[in-house]
Amino acid sequence: MSSGRVVQFFNHLHDIFDLRSDTDEAGTVENIRKNANFQSATAWTLVFAIFVASVGLNVNSAAVIIGAMLISPLMGPILGFGLALGINDTDLLKRALRNLSIAVVISIITSTVYFLLSPLEDVQSELLARTQPTFYDVLIAFFGGAAGIVSISRKERGGAVAGVAIATALMPPLCTAGYALSSGNLKFFAGALYLFLINSVFIGLATFLFVRYLKFKRVKSQNEVERLRLKRWLAVIVVVIVIPSLVLAWNLMRQSQFNLRADRFVRQEFKFDNSFVVNKNFRFNHKRPEIEVSLIGSTLTEQQLAALNAMLPFYKLESTQLKVRQLVNGTESKHKVTSAEAELIKLRQQLAQQAESAASIQDLENELKVLYPDADQVIASATGYHVVWKKRMAKKMLHSVDTFVKVRLKQDSLVIAHLLRVTP
């Protein structure tokens, strides 16, 4: 490739990634200032959005939670304090932080009231997901915030702010904090508020960095001493927030690896003719993790138990303690059961799995109806799933439904057929 073409190629790259050429500085500052305000309509919108998000967390519906995040007004004050730091506007900084604090208090009170009144008390997976933030949440918040400020600073503004609100999940942590207060769970409360703090700080940090990169005009001059002081404070805040998230991410990774290895060990090694696994629990800790397996059927011999323990190092579970509980009719026993009883237990397990599958299909159907009101029914078949529609749908819409169902069920190769309901 000639030097001229190389230069032309890099010039083309520069044109593609150049942010300054189509920056609307005045419009961006005005837009963020306006959205940083927190007045009557915004406050009511926040209350309604919190109720919607709390219901979604309570019934474990991702679709409802996403809807709540789309109408949430929390992004305004966060972008406001990031802009204020970037243009040295102390008035905007105070107003944005005050409005954000008010929004947080309103959100936690609203969600606490909801969960105190809600008859559903079970902790769902969507709630648990907001109680253990890690370094990955830091990355999501920072790059999400960067996408947001880049999008709204263009002369032709995109719709990335809505996507940022979904990706960084500002609403669910506050709702989870409300749940924690209603149930007296301080650990959940601390984890949820920490996740919200990560999201807020790193969205604001991304906004600050890109405002400085785009060279927005400062409201008032900033001498070298003030500039160094600001840099030091930002560095301290970032380090204080990031370090715990790194520790939590490391622990989460180790726990996930342990659970995967333990599950593989149980599936591959606990295969016996007249004994069946009815329950398994994995307890991870740094010193002595545990695998507890409950069996029903013929009692394992000492030689079989020794062989199981000897296989632990092959699954990188050297320091793991294996506990095997052998049950008959729900109690520990050394008596053997007949093959007929063992077969009955196996059939019960299959029925339980079928019931769990039916509940999963019902959840999927409910979520589809929220996202696509014309969806009528979801039917499982031997080859995959059938989605029944009230009316004929466009191919593009059906393709998006296929993608949603595959992601929701975590099955990329799933076969999905679409049927039109026939009305008499």
One Martini backbone bead per residue (centre of mass of N, CA, C, O) as a GRO file, in nm:
protein
  424
    1MET     BB    1   0.096   0.037   0.024
    2SER     BB    2   0.082   0.352  -0.015
    3SER     BB    3   0.133   0.647   0.149
    4GLY     BB    4  -0.122   0.788   0.042
    5ARG     BB    5  -0.326   0.568   0.136
    6VAL     BB    6  -0.257   0.575   0.433
    7VAL     BB    7  -0.334   0.869   0.479
    8GLN     BB    8  -0.625   0.837   0.376
    9PHE     BB    9  -0.713   0.628   0.585
   10PHE     BB   10  -0.655   0.803   0.844
   11ASN     BB   11  -0.838   1.036   0.762
   12HIS     BB   12  -1.095   0.869   0.760
   13LEU     BB   13  -1.082   0.788   1.057
   14HIS     BB   14  -1.088   1.074   1.168
   15ASP     BB   15  -1.370   1.145   1.053
   16ILE     BB   16  -1.526   0.922   1.206
   17PHE     BB   17  -1.400   1.002   1.518
   18ASP     BB   18  -1.488   1.292   1.508
   19LEU     BB   19  -1.642   1.507   1.755
   20ARG     BB   20  -1.603   1.825   1.704
   21SER     BB   21  -1.749   1.891   1.427
   22ASP     BB   22  -2.068   1.811   1.564
   23THR     BB   23  -2.081   2.005   1.806
   24ASP     BB   24  -2.335   2.114   2.055
   25GLU     BB   25  -2.270   2.308   2.305
   26ALA     BB   26  -2.514   2.490   2.375
   27GLY     BB   27  -2.734   2.266   2.357
   28THR     BB   28  -2.614   2.074   2.570
   29VAL     BB   29  -2.611   2.262   2.814
   30GLU     BB   30  -2.912   2.330   2.810
   31ASN     BB   31  -3.022   2.040   2.829
   32ILE     BB   32  -2.886   1.959   3.099
   33ARG     BB   33  -2.990   2.186   3.275
   34LYS     BB   34  -3.291   2.120   3.243
   35ASN     BB   35  -3.268   1.805   3.340
   36ALA     BB   36  -3.153   1.879   3.636
   37ASN     BB   37  -3.416   1.932   3.716
   38PHE     BB   38  -3.665   1.913   4.008
   39GLN     BB   39  -4.000   1.880   3.963
   40SER     BB   40  -4.319   1.795   3.968
   41ALA     BB   41  -4.329   1.606   3.715
   42THR     BB   42  -4.065   1.457   3.781
   43ALA     BB   43  -4.147   1.345   4.056
   44TRP     BB   44  -4.393   1.180   3.958
   45THR     BB   45  -4.242   1.010   3.752
   46LEU     BB   46  -4.058   0.874   3.958
   47VAL     BB   47  -4.274   0.737   4.130
   48PHE     BB   48  -4.395   0.566   3.902
   49ALA     BB   49  -4.133   0.423   3.818
   50ILE     BB   50  -4.081   0.288   4.092
   51PHE     BB   51  -4.334   0.116   4.099
   52VAL     BB   52  -4.278  -0.040   3.840
   53ALA     BB   53  -4.000  -0.156   3.925
   54SER     BB   54  -4.101  -0.300   4.182
   55VAL     BB   55  -4.289  -0.493   4.041
   56GLY     BB   56  -4.077  -0.624   3.857
   57LEU     BB   57  -3.904  -0.733   4.094
   58ASN     BB   58  -4.133  -0.893   4.242
   59VAL     BB   59  -4.204  -1.070   3.957
   60ASN     BB   60  -3.951  -1.104   3.767
   61SER     BB   61  -3.960  -0.865   3.530
   62ALA     BB   62  -3.770  -0.738   3.281
   63ALA     BB   63  -3.972  -0.574   3.109
   64VAL     BB   64  -4.075  -0.385   3.336
   65ILE     BB   65  -3.801  -0.267   3.418
   66ILE     BB   66  -3.735  -0.138   3.146
   67GLY     BB   67  -3.978   0.051   3.139
   68ALA     BB   68  -3.895   0.214   3.392
   69MET     BB   69  -3.616   0.316   3.284
   70LEU     BB   70  -3.736   0.486   3.042
   71ILE     BB   71  -3.902   0.694   3.258
   72SER     BB   72  -3.661   0.787   3.399
   73PRO     BB   73  -3.510   1.101   3.558
   74LEU     BB   74  -3.202   1.039   3.668
   75MET     BB   75  -2.996   1.137   3.444
   76GLY     BB   76  -2.994   1.445   3.467
   77PRO     BB   77  -2.827   1.502   3.737
   78ILE     BB   78  -2.577   1.335   3.653
   79LEU     BB   79  -2.503   1.499   3.402
   80GLY     BB   80  -2.490   1.768   3.556
   81PHE     BB   81  -2.236   1.711   3.739
   82GLY     BB   82  -2.045   1.647   3.505
   83LEU     BB   83  -2.068   1.921   3.363
   84ALA     BB   84  -1.993   2.104   3.603
   85LEU     BB   85  -1.702   1.999   3.626
   86GLY     BB   86  -1.619   2.069   3.325
   87ILE     BB   87  -1.722   2.402   3.355
   88ASN     BB   88  -1.716   2.524   3.643
   89ASP     BB   89  -2.024   2.493   3.783
   90THR     BB   90  -2.138   2.539   4.098
   91ASP     BB   91  -2.443   2.576   4.071
   92LEU     BB   92  -2.501   2.317   3.910
   93LEU     BB   93  -2.374   2.121   4.111
   94LYS     BB   94  -2.562   2.177   4.351
   95ARG     BB   95  -2.830   2.121   4.203
   96ALA     BB   96  -2.772   1.829   4.110
   97LEU     BB   97  -2.711   1.705   4.390
   98ARG     BB   98  -2.976   1.783   4.523
   99ASN     BB   99  -3.167   1.639   4.320
  100LEU     BB  100  -3.046   1.357   4.356
  101SER     BB  101  -3.103   1.328   4.656
  102ILE     BB  102  -3.408   1.357   4.636
  103ALA     BB  103  -3.452   1.118   4.443
  104VAL     BB  104  -3.342   0.899   4.632
  105VAL     BB  105  -3.540   0.939   4.864
  106ILE     BB  106  -3.800   0.895   4.705
  107SER     BB  107  -3.733   0.612   4.601
  108ILE     BB  108  -3.697   0.465   4.873
  109ILE     BB  109  -3.971   0.530   4.995
  110THR     BB  110  -4.150   0.413   4.773
  111SER     BB  111  -4.035   0.119   4.774
  112THR     BB  112  -4.086   0.061   5.072
  113VAL     BB  113  -4.391   0.087   5.065
  114TYR     BB  114  -4.444  -0.132   4.861
  115PHE     BB  115  -4.303  -0.377   5.014
  116LEU     BB  116  -4.484  -0.354   5.268
  117LEU     BB  117  -4.759  -0.415   5.092
  118SER     BB  118  -4.661  -0.661   4.966
  119PRO     BB  119  -4.732  -1.013   4.940
  120LEU     BB  120  -4.452  -1.047   4.815
  121GLU     BB  121  -4.142  -1.203   4.963
  122ASP     BB  122  -3.967  -1.310   4.759
  123VAL     BB  123  -3.645  -1.351   4.635
  124GLN     BB  124  -3.543  -1.245   4.339
  125SER     BB  125  -3.312  -1.236   4.087
  126GLU     BB  126  -3.342  -0.927   4.025
  127LEU     BB  127  -3.267  -0.847   4.314
  128LEU     BB  128  -2.994  -0.995   4.358
  129ALA     BB  129  -2.841  -0.849   4.117
  130ARG     BB  130  -2.839  -0.564   4.313
  131THR     BB  131  -2.625  -0.673   4.568
  132GLN     BB  132  -2.346  -0.743   4.370
  133PRO     BB  133  -2.120  -0.548   4.288
  134THR     BB  134  -1.881  -0.484   4.025
  135PHE     BB  135  -1.645  -0.400   3.789
  136TYR     BB  136  -1.850  -0.432   3.556
  137ASP     BB  137  -2.027  -0.192   3.647
  138VAL     BB  138  -1.815   0.021   3.595
  139LEU     BB  139  -1.791  -0.020   3.290
  140ILE     BB  140  -2.087   0.026   3.218
  141ALA     BB  141  -2.110   0.315   3.330
  142PHE     BB  142  -1.886   0.453   3.170
  143PHE     BB  143  -1.967   0.371   2.874
  144GLY     BB  144  -2.256   0.468   2.900
  145GLY     BB  145  -2.190   0.766   2.962
  146ALA     BB  146  -2.030   0.815   2.702
  147ALA     BB  147  -2.266   0.760   2.508
  148GLY     BB  148  -2.450   0.984   2.617
  149ILE     BB  149  -2.272   1.244   2.572
  150VAL     BB  150  -2.218   1.197   2.272
  151SER     BB  151  -2.513   1.200   2.176
  152ILE     BB  152  -2.612   1.489   2.307
  153SER     BB  153  -2.364   1.659   2.156
  154ARG     BB  154  -2.511   1.661   1.902
  155LYS     BB  155  -2.683   1.815   1.653
  156GLU     BB  156  -2.790   1.514   1.609
  157ARG     BB  157  -2.967   1.358   1.823
  158GLY     BB  158  -2.982   1.075   1.991
  159GLY     BB  159  -3.108   0.767   2.175
  160ALA     BB  160  -2.890   0.677   2.407
  161VAL     BB  161  -3.005   0.749   2.689
  162ALA     BB  162  -3.203   0.515   2.713
  163GLY     BB  163  -2.984   0.295   2.696
  164VAL     BB  164  -2.828   0.389   2.946
  165ALA     BB  165  -3.057   0.346   3.151
  166ILE     BB  166  -3.059   0.039   3.104
  167ALA     BB  167  -2.760  -0.048   3.135
  168THR     BB  168  -2.711   0.100   3.429
  169ALA     BB  169  -2.942   0.078   3.629
  170LEU     BB  170  -3.078   0.304   3.841
  171MET     BB  171  -3.347   0.196   3.965
  172PRO     BB  172  -3.321  -0.095   4.096
  173PRO     BB  173  -3.134  -0.027   4.340
  174LEU     BB  174  -3.344   0.154   4.488
  175CYS     BB  175  -3.558  -0.066   4.513
  176THR     BB  176  -3.379  -0.265   4.670
  177ALA     BB  177  -3.338  -0.078   4.910
  178GLY     BB  178  -3.637  -0.079   4.987
  179TYR     BB  179  -3.656  -0.380   5.039
  180ALA     BB  180  -3.439  -0.391   5.260
  181LEU     BB  181  -3.591  -0.208   5.461
  182SER     BB  182  -3.857  -0.379   5.478
  183SER     BB  183  -3.667  -0.648   5.576
  184GLY     BB  184  -3.387  -0.573   5.730
  185ASN     BB  185  -3.148  -0.577   5.496
  186LEU     BB  186  -2.835  -0.441   5.508
  187LYS     BB  187  -2.677  -0.583   5.285
  188PHE     BB  188  -2.862  -0.510   5.050
  189PHE     BB  189  -2.854  -0.204   5.094
  190ALA     BB  190  -2.550  -0.163   5.047
  191GLY     BB  191  -2.531  -0.294   4.763
  192ALA     BB  192  -2.738  -0.110   4.618
  193LEU     BB  193  -2.603   0.167   4.680
  194TYR     BB  194  -2.333   0.097   4.550
  195LEU     BB  195  -2.441   0.062   4.264
  196PHE     BB  196  -2.553   0.350   4.237
  197LEU     BB  197  -2.282   0.491   4.286
  198ILE     BB  198  -2.133   0.377   4.048
  199ASN     BB  199  -2.319   0.483   3.827
  200SER     BB  200  -2.309   0.785   3.894
  201VAL     BB  201  -2.001   0.842   3.896
  202PHE     BB  202  -1.931   0.717   3.602
  203ILE     BB  203  -2.117   0.892   3.440
  204GLY     BB  204  -1.999   1.161   3.538
  205LEU     BB  205  -1.706   1.106   3.452
  206ALA     BB  206  -1.758   1.074   3.151
  207THR     BB  207  -1.875   1.352   3.113
  208PHE     BB  208  -1.631   1.515   3.205
  209LEU     BB  209  -1.418   1.406   2.999
  210PHE     BB  210  -1.579   1.488   2.736
  211VAL     BB  211  -1.604   1.787   2.797
  212ARG     BB  212  -1.297   1.833   2.794
  213TYR     BB  213  -1.238   1.714   2.512
  214LEU     BB  214  -1.449   1.927   2.373
  215LYS     BB  215  -1.400   2.213   2.501
  216PHE     BB  216  -1.572   2.345   2.698
  217LYS     BB  217  -1.678   2.627   2.829
  218ARG     BB  218  -1.607   2.800   3.099
  219VAL     BB  219  -1.764   2.987   3.334
  220LYS     BB  220  -1.496   2.984   3.502
  221SER     BB  221  -1.202   3.019   3.604
  222GLN     BB  222  -0.909   2.792   3.650
  223ASN     BB  223  -0.670   2.729   3.841
  224GLU     BB  224  -0.413   2.519   3.914
  225VAL     BB  225  -0.502   2.447   4.202
  226GLU     BB  226  -0.796   2.366   4.138
  227ARG     BB  227  -0.728   2.150   3.927
  228LEU     BB  228  -0.564   1.964   4.116
  229ARG     BB  229  -0.782   1.922   4.329
  230LEU     BB  230  -0.989   1.788   4.143
  231LYS     BB  231  -0.812   1.550   4.052
  232ARG     BB  232  -0.770   1.431   4.334
  233TRP     BB  233  -1.065   1.382   4.410
  234LEU     BB  234  -1.132   1.198   4.173
  235ALA     BB  235  -0.919   0.982   4.229
  236VAL     BB  236  -1.019   0.903   4.511
  237ILE     BB  237  -1.307   0.823   4.437
  238VAL     BB  238  -1.238   0.605   4.230
  239VAL     BB  239  -1.069   0.421   4.416
  240VAL     BB  240  -1.281   0.375   4.644
  241ILE     BB  241  -1.489   0.238   4.443
  242VAL     BB  242  -1.316   0.020   4.285
  243ILE     BB  243  -1.186  -0.174   4.489
  244PRO     BB  244  -1.439  -0.329   4.592
  245SER     BB  245  -1.524  -0.426   4.304
  246LEU     BB  246  -1.276  -0.604   4.256
  247VAL     BB  247  -1.317  -0.795   4.492
  248LEU     BB  248  -1.603  -0.889   4.410
  249ALA     BB  249  -1.524  -0.997   4.131
  250TRP     BB  250  -1.326  -1.212   4.231
  251ASN     BB  251  -1.529  -1.368   4.406
  252LEU     BB  252  -1.734  -1.426   4.179
  253MET     BB  253  -1.543  -1.588   4.000
  254ARG     BB  254  -1.474  -1.810   4.206
  255GLN     BB  255  -1.765  -1.900   4.257
  256SER     BB  256  -1.836  -1.977   3.966
  257GLN     BB  257  -1.616  -2.190   3.931
  258PHE     BB  258  -1.704  -2.371   4.163
  259ASN     BB  259  -1.994  -2.430   4.066
  260LEU     BB  260  -1.914  -2.561   3.796
  261ARG     BB  261  -1.736  -2.789   3.912
  262ALA     BB  262  -1.943  -2.909   4.107
  263ASP     BB  263  -2.161  -2.975   3.898
  264ARG     BB  264  -1.984  -3.162   3.725
  265PHE     BB  265  -1.921  -3.365   3.946
  266VAL     BB  266  -2.211  -3.458   4.008
  267ARG     BB  267  -2.301  -3.541   3.717
  268GLN     BB  268  -2.051  -3.754   3.666
  269GLU     BB  269  -2.026  -3.920   3.959
  270PHE     BB  270  -2.350  -3.944   4.032
  271LYS     BB  271  -2.374  -4.269   3.911
  272PHE     BB  272  -2.640  -4.484   3.995
  273ASP     BB  273  -2.864  -4.739   3.992
  274ASN     BB  274  -3.011  -4.693   4.314
  275SER     BB  275  -2.927  -4.379   4.302
  276PHE     BB  276  -3.041  -4.035   4.369
  277VAL     BB  277  -3.045  -3.705   4.306
  278VAL     BB  278  -3.231  -3.448   4.504
  279ASN     BB  279  -2.978  -3.269   4.610
  280LYS     BB  280  -2.780  -2.952   4.586
  281ASN     BB  281  -2.500  -2.787   4.756
  282PHE     BB  282  -2.310  -2.476   4.733
  283ARG     BB  283  -2.029  -2.367   4.941
  284PHE     BB  284  -1.851  -2.071   4.938
  285ASN     BB  285  -1.507  -2.048   5.045
  286HIS     BB  286  -1.170  -1.991   5.097
  287LYS     BB  287  -1.106  -2.238   5.287
  288ARG     BB  288  -1.398  -2.439   5.292
  289PRO     BB  289  -1.559  -2.574   5.068
  290GLU     BB  290  -1.892  -2.706   4.976
  291ILE     BB  291  -2.048  -3.031   4.913
  292GLU     BB  292  -2.398  -3.110   4.901
  293VAL     BB  293  -2.551  -3.440   4.886
  294SER     BB  294  -2.866  -3.583   4.808
  295LEU     BB  295  -2.980  -3.917   4.855
  296ILE     BB  296  -3.179  -4.179   4.698
  297GLY     BB  297  -3.150  -4.511   4.806
  298SER     BB  298  -2.888  -4.673   4.793
  299THR     BB  299  -2.632  -4.723   4.991
  300LEU     BB  300  -2.327  -4.616   5.018
  301THR     BB  301  -2.019  -4.708   5.027
  302GLU     BB  302  -1.707  -4.653   5.144
  303GLN     BB  303  -1.572  -4.689   4.866
  304GLN     BB  304  -1.749  -4.486   4.711
  305LEU     BB  305  -1.682  -4.238   4.886
  306ALA     BB  306  -1.376  -4.249   4.840
  307ALA     BB  307  -1.392  -4.216   4.531
  308LEU     BB  308  -1.521  -3.937   4.530
  309ASN     BB  309  -1.292  -3.791   4.685
  310ALA     BB  310  -1.066  -3.872   4.475
  311MET     BB  311  -1.204  -3.689   4.234
  312LEU     BB  312  -1.176  -3.385   4.312
  313PRO     BB  313  -0.894  -3.301   4.183
  314PHE     BB  314  -0.999  -3.334   3.878
  315TYR     BB  315  -1.193  -3.056   3.948
  316LYS     BB  316  -1.046  -2.850   4.133
  317LEU     BB  317  -1.135  -2.970   4.459
  318GLU     BB  318  -0.926  -3.020   4.695
  319SER     BB  319  -1.056  -2.829   4.948
  320THR     BB  320  -1.316  -2.990   4.943
  321GLN     BB  321  -1.614  -3.068   5.110
  322LEU     BB  322  -1.783  -3.380   5.129
  323LYS     BB  323  -2.144  -3.423   5.149
  324VAL     BB  324  -2.339  -3.718   5.218
  325ARG     BB  325  -2.687  -3.769   5.188
  326GLN     BB  326  -2.891  -4.045   5.293
  327LEU     BB  327  -3.224  -4.112   5.183
  328VAL     BB  328  -3.551  -4.195   5.341
  329ASN     BB  329  -3.828  -4.029   5.344
  330GLY     BB  330  -3.642  -3.759   5.436
  331THR     BB  331  -3.432  -3.949   5.590
  332GLU     BB  332  -3.172  -4.070   5.740
  333SER     BB  333  -3.017  -4.378   5.602
  334LYS     BB  334  -2.906  -4.736   5.565
  335HIS     BB  335  -3.132  -4.824   5.403
  336LYS     BB  336  -3.278  -4.993   5.153
  337VAL     BB  337  -3.418  -4.967   4.837
  338THR     BB  338  -3.608  -5.034   4.596
  339SER     BB  339  -3.639  -5.011   4.258
  340ALA     BB  340  -3.931  -4.904   4.266
  341GLU     BB  341  -3.875  -4.659   4.448
  342ALA     BB  342  -3.660  -4.533   4.266
  343GLU     BB  343  -3.850  -4.491   4.023
  344LEU     BB  344  -4.047  -4.303   4.170
  345ILE     BB  345  -3.844  -4.078   4.222
  346LYS     BB  346  -3.779  -4.024   3.926
  347LEU     BB  347  -4.068  -3.940   3.843
  348ARG     BB  348  -4.088  -3.699   4.035
  349GLN     BB  349  -3.860  -3.539   3.910
  350GLN     BB  350  -3.987  -3.510   3.630
  351LEU     BB  351  -4.241  -3.358   3.727
  352ALA     BB  352  -4.090  -3.117   3.846
  353GLN     BB  353  -3.957  -3.028   3.579
  354GLN     BB  354  -4.224  -2.981   3.425
  355ALA     BB  355  -4.333  -2.762   3.616
  356GLU     BB  356  -4.098  -2.566   3.577
  357SER     BB  357  -4.135  -2.534   3.269
  358ALA     BB  358  -4.425  -2.419   3.277
  359ALA     BB  359  -4.351  -2.165   3.440
  360SER     BB  360  -4.151  -2.051   3.231
  361ILE     BB  361  -4.355  -2.020   2.998
  362GLN     BB  362  -4.542  -1.822   3.147
  363ASP     BB  363  -4.333  -1.598   3.182
  364LEU     BB  364  -4.275  -1.559   2.882
  365GLU     BB  365  -4.565  -1.487   2.799
  366ASN     BB  366  -4.593  -1.234   2.979
  367GLU     BB  367  -4.353  -1.074   2.855
  368LEU     BB  368  -4.452  -1.070   2.562
  369LYS     BB  369  -4.720  -0.913   2.618
  370VAL     BB  370  -4.574  -0.653   2.704
  371LEU     BB  371  -4.400  -0.611   2.438
  372TYR     BB  372  -4.642  -0.783   2.267
  373PRO     BB  373  -4.977  -0.746   2.251
  374ASP     BB  374  -5.026  -0.965   2.002
  375ALA     BB  375  -4.963  -1.178   2.187
  376ASP     BB  376  -5.117  -1.495   2.299
  377GLN     BB  377  -4.909  -1.757   2.288
  378VAL     BB  378  -4.711  -2.025   2.445
  379ILE     BB  379  -4.574  -2.328   2.295
  380ALA     BB  380  -4.458  -2.637   2.366
  381SER     BB  381  -4.234  -2.862   2.198
  382ALA     BB  382  -4.023  -3.099   2.072
  383THR     BB  383  -3.878  -2.868   1.872
  384GLY     BB  384  -3.995  -2.615   2.060
  385TYR     BB  385  -4.160  -2.308   1.981
  386HIS     BB  386  -4.486  -2.149   1.993
  387VAL     BB  387  -4.618  -1.847   1.852
  388VAL     BB  388  -4.918  -1.683   1.911
  389TRP     BB  389  -5.124  -1.470   1.711
  390LYS     BB  390  -5.375  -1.228   1.649
  391LYS     BB  391  -5.188  -1.124   1.413
  392ARG     BB  392  -5.020  -1.025   1.154
  393MET     BB  393  -4.666  -1.009   1.125
  394ALA     BB  394  -4.374  -0.883   1.082
  395LYS     BB  395  -4.066  -1.006   1.016
  396LYS     BB  396  -3.903  -0.815   1.199
  397MET     BB  397  -4.064  -0.875   1.455
  398LEU     BB  398  -4.015  -1.184   1.462
  399HIS     BB  399  -3.708  -1.162   1.486
  400SER     BB  400  -3.707  -1.015   1.762
  401VAL     BB  401  -3.851  -1.242   1.911
  402ASP     BB  402  -3.644  -1.462   1.868
  403THR     BB  403  -3.416  -1.318   2.016
  404PHE     BB  404  -3.554  -1.289   2.290
  405VAL     BB  405  -3.609  -1.592   2.349
  406LYS     BB  406  -3.313  -1.691   2.332
  407VAL     BB  407  -3.205  -1.506   2.556
  408ARG     BB  408  -3.409  -1.583   2.781
  409LEU     BB  409  -3.332  -1.913   2.747
  410LYS     BB  410  -3.037  -1.969   2.653
  411GLN     BB  411  -3.098  -2.058   2.322
  412ASP     BB  412  -2.961  -2.035   2.013
  413SER     BB  413  -3.098  -2.319   1.876
  414LEU     BB  414  -3.382  -2.241   1.883
  415VAL     BB  415  -3.706  -2.333   1.779
  416ILE     BB  416  -3.928  -2.097   1.610
  417ALA     BB  417  -4.278  -2.064   1.578
  418HIS     BB  418  -4.537  -1.898   1.383
  419LEU     BB  419  -4.879  -1.826   1.467
  420LEU     BB  420  -5.218  -1.793   1.366
  421ARG     BB  421  -5.506  -1.711   1.491
  422VAL     BB  422  -5.813  -1.876   1.469
  423THR     BB  423  -6.119  -1.738   1.404
  424PRO     BB  424  -6.469  -1.812   1.394
   0.00000   0.00000   0.00000
